[in-house]
Amino acid sequence: MTNFLNTKILTSIKSVNEINLVLKKRVDIIDFKDPSKGALGAISIKKISLFLKHLPSNQLTSATIGDIYDIKTIKKKVFELSKTKVDFIKIGFFFNLKKIKSLKSLKDSVKNKKIIAVLFADNKLDIGAIKEIKKAKFDGILIDTKNKKNGNLINYLNIKEIEKLIEISKKENLSIGLAGSLNIKDIDPLIKLNPDYLGFRGALCLKKKRKDNINENLLSKVVTKFRLFSFQEAV
């Protein structure tokens, strides 16, 4: 079923088998991430290149560089990942936000990719950082959670706060996605805010164990709910 709204669905995968599952469900964005290695655990360049061979050329993809605090290492990892055919490169803001300016030249070296800043709701979010992210030439932001065991996005930010973040991001011409242990019940209230995409992993695994494999039945339920709500809102 086609999504008639602007919001896309993103699912994080860690294996070829999971790729095959999400391809069958026509997921909009396939995200390469190893949940056993942290909030934004990276998959090796070699494995990502292998995964990409299993995808059609028009499939949107994203990948994270890992849970990295050092700016020099971030630049190195982004440059390496930019050599693949991944569309979006996600950079977790584990570092002091004052260091954003030192990433300003990053986009110039990877012009063919979209660079996404990942901000964590369980940190104290500074709305002013969004303007700094725009100045640093990032293409978008993702609001996620760092500690997956202490609740999901809505436990840290209420709907009004999330709506405000979306409003400011779009005003700055930045794409904005929402993730962070989202559940199937979160689809209705969040998709109404019209973010660019919603990201899922734990909700697709039995007992929400995000390190385990995606369960096809749970994947089907989440995607069906997402598509059905999108269609109903559009008409």
C-alpha positions in Angstrom: 0.0 0.0 0.0 1.3 3.4 -0.9 2.1 6.0 1.8 0.2 9.1 0.7 1.7 11.3 3.4 5.3 12.5 3.4 6.3 10.4 6.4 8.5 7.4 5.5 9.2 4.3 7.6 12.7 3.3 8.4 13.8 0.0 9.8 17.3 -1.0 11.1 18.7 -4.3 9.9 21.8 -6.3 10.7 21.7 -9.3 8.2 20.9 -10.3 4.7 17.9 -12.3 6.1 16.5 -9.1 7.7 17.0 -7.3 4.4 14.9 -9.8 2.6 12.1 -9.4 5.2 12.0 -5.6 5.0 12.2 -5.7 1.2 9.1 -7.8 1.0 7.3 -5.2 3.1 8.6 -2.3 0.9 10.1 -0.4 3.8 11.0 3.1 2.6 14.5 3.4 4.2 16.7 0.5 5.1 19.1 1.4 7.9 22.3 -0.5 8.5 23.0 -0.8 12.2 24.4 -3.3 14.7 22.3 -3.0 17.9 24.8 -5.2 19.8 27.4 -2.4 19.6 25.5 0.5 21.2 22.8 3.0 20.5 24.3 3.6 17.0 26.4 0.5 16.6 28.2 0.5 13.2 28.3 -2.3 10.7 31.6 -2.8 8.9 32.1 -1.2 5.4 32.7 -4.6 4.0 29.4 -6.0 5.3 27.5 -2.8 4.2 28.9 -3.2 0.7 27.6 -6.8 0.7 24.2 -5.8 1.9 23.9 -3.1 -0.8 24.3 -5.9 -3.5 21.0 -7.4 -2.3 19.1 -4.1 -2.8 17.6 -2.5 -5.9 19.4 0.7 -7.0 16.4 2.9 -6.0 16.2 1.7 -2.4 16.9 4.4 0.1 19.5 3.4 2.7 21.2 4.9 5.7 24.0 3.8 8.0 25.6 5.0 11.2 29.3 5.4 11.9 29.0 4.1 15.5 29.1 5.5 19.0 32.0 7.8 18.5 33.0 10.8 20.7 36.2 11.9 18.9 35.8 14.5 16.1 38.9 13.3 14.1 37.6 9.7 14.1 34.1 10.9 13.1 35.5 12.6 10.0 37.5 9.5 9.1 34.5 7.2 9.5 32.2 9.5 7.5 34.7 9.7 4.7 35.1 5.9 4.6 31.3 5.3 4.6 30.9 7.9 1.8 32.7 5.6 -0.6 29.7 3.2 -0.4 26.3 3.7 -2.1 24.6 4.5 1.2 22.3 7.6 0.8 22.3 8.9 4.4 25.2 8.9 6.9 24.2 9.3 10.6 26.5 10.9 13.1 25.5 10.5 16.8 26.1 13.7 18.8 27.9 11.9 21.7 30.3 14.8 21.8 30.0 18.3 23.4 27.7 20.3 21.1 30.2 23.2 21.1 32.2 21.0 18.7 29.6 21.2 16.0 31.5 24.0 14.3 34.5 21.7 13.7 32.3 19.5 11.5 31.4 22.3 9.2 33.9 21.2 6.5 32.6 17.6 6.6 29.8 18.1 4.0 32.3 19.6 1.5 34.3 16.3 1.5 31.2 14.1 1.1 28.9 16.2 -1.2 27.2 13.2 -2.7 25.7 12.1 0.7 23.1 13.4 3.1 24.6 13.9 6.5 22.3 13.4 9.5 22.9 14.6 13.0 21.5 12.2 15.7 20.4 14.0 18.8 19.4 12.1 21.9 16.2 12.8 23.8 17.6 11.4 27.0 20.3 14.1 27.0 19.1 17.6 27.6 18.1 18.7 24.1 19.1 22.2 23.2 16.8 23.6 20.5 19.5 26.2 19.6 21.7 23.3 18.5 19.4 22.9 15.4 20.5 26.2 14.0 24.1 25.3 14.6 23.6 22.0 12.8 22.2 23.9 9.8 25.2 26.2 9.9 27.5 23.2 9.9 25.9 22.1 6.6 24.1 19.0 7.8 21.1 17.9 5.8 18.9 16.7 8.6 18.5 15.5 12.2 17.2 12.4 13.9 15.8 12.5 17.4 16.7 9.2 19.0 17.4 7.8 22.5 20.8 6.7 23.8 19.8 4.4 26.6 17.3 1.9 25.1 16.4 0.4 28.5 15.1 3.5 30.2 12.0 4.1 28.0 11.3 5.4 24.6 11.2 8.8 22.9 7.8 9.8 24.3 9.0 9.1 27.9 11.6 11.9 27.4 9.7 14.4 25.2 6.0 15.1 25.1 4.1 15.6 21.9 4.2 19.4 22.1 8.0 19.3 22.5 8.4 16.9 19.6 6.1 19.1 17.4 8.3 22.1 18.2 11.4 20.3 17.2 9.8 19.3 13.9 8.6 22.8 13.3 12.1 24.4 13.9 13.9 21.7 11.8 11.6 22.3 8.8 12.0 26.0 9.2 15.8 25.5 8.9 15.1 23.3 5.9 16.5 20.2 7.7 14.8 16.8 7.3 13.7 15.3 10.7 13.2 11.7 11.7 12.0 10.3 15.0 13.2 7.0 16.6 14.1 5.7 20.0 12.4 2.4 21.0 9.2 3.4 19.2 6.3 1.0 19.6 3.4 0.3 17.3 1.1 2.5 19.5 3.4 5.5 18.9 2.7 5.5 15.2 -0.7 7.3 15.4 0.4 10.3 17.6 3.8 10.8 15.9 2.8 10.4 12.3 0.2 13.2 12.8 3.1 15.6 13.4 4.3 14.8 9.9 8.0 14.0 10.5 10.0 12.9 7.5 10.4 9.4 8.8 9.8 7.1 11.8 12.5 4.6 12.7 11.9 1.1 14.2 14.0 -1.8 15.5 13.0 -3.0 19.0 9.3 -3.1 18.1 10.1 -5.6 15.3 11.8 -8.1 17.6 10.2 -10.5 20.1 10.0 -9.1 23.6 11.5 -5.9 22.2 14.9 -7.4 22.3 16.5 -5.2 19.6 19.7 -7.3 19.5 17.7 -10.3 18.4 16.5 -10.9 14.8 13.5 -9.2 13.3 10.3 -11.2 13.7 8.4 -11.3 10.4 5.0 -11.2 12.1 5.8 -8.1 14.2 7.4 -6.4 11.2 4.2 -7.0 9.2 2.0 -5.5 12.0 4.1 -2.4 12.3 4.3 -1.8 8.6 0.6 -2.5 8.1 -0.4 -0.1 10.9 1.9 2.6 9.5 0.6 2.3 5.9 -3.1 2.1 7.0 -2.8 5.2 9.2 -1.0 7.1 6.4 -3.7 6.2 3.9 -6.6 7.1 6.2 -5.0 10.5 7.0 -4.5 11.2 3.4 -8.1 10.6 2.4 
